[in-house]
Amino acid sequence: MQNEKEILLEEIEKLIAYGRDEPTINPALLAYLSIDDLHNTKAKLLERVGTLSDEDKAWLEQFKKYE
């Protein structure tokens, strides 16, 4: 089973790479960030949903967690 950090890293890598041929940041560098930093990074990436097309928004919805 994956731990929280591994899951966050995978999700962030997908968010960074979405719609691009290559990611804008080397995802391997994200592994050095703390869990809090990773949560903040993911949240910032998800904030961009407001400027995306409906198709992009639907794709990104899978990364949101509802409690």
N, C-alpha and C positions, 0 to 999 in steps of 0.2 A: 504494500500500500504506500502511496506517495505521501510525503509529509506536506504541511501547509506551504512551506517555502517552494518546494518543487512545483506544486500546483500553481502558485502565483507566478513563478518564473515562466511556466508554459503559457499561461494566459496572457502575460505581458508580452512575451515574444510574439504571440499571434496578433495582439493588438498593434504592436509596433510594425509588424510586417504587412498587415492587412492593406491591400491596395497598392503595394509597392513591389518592385522587383527584388529589392534588398532592404533589410531593416535600416533605419536611420541611426541606430546605436547598436553596438555589438552586444547581443543578448547575454553573452558570457560574462560581461562586466556586471550585469544585474545580480549575479550570484553572490557578489560581495556586499550587497545591501542588506540591511536588517529587515525583519518582517514588517515593521512599521513603515519603513521607506518603500517597500514593495507595495504595501496597501495604498500608500499615498500616490505612488506612480500609477498604479492601476486606476485609481479614482480619477486622476488627472486625464488619463487617456479616455476613460469613459465619459468625462465631461464634454469631450469633443463631439459626442453623439448629436448634439443640437445643430451642428453645421454639416451633417452628413445626409445623404439621400435616404429615402425610406428603406431601400434595400439594405444599405449599410447599417441603418439603425436596427433592423430586424436581425441581422447577423450579430451585432454587438450585444443584443439583449441576452444572449446565452451566457454572457459573462457576469450579468448582474445577479446578485443573490438577494432574495426577498425573505424577510423574517416575519 
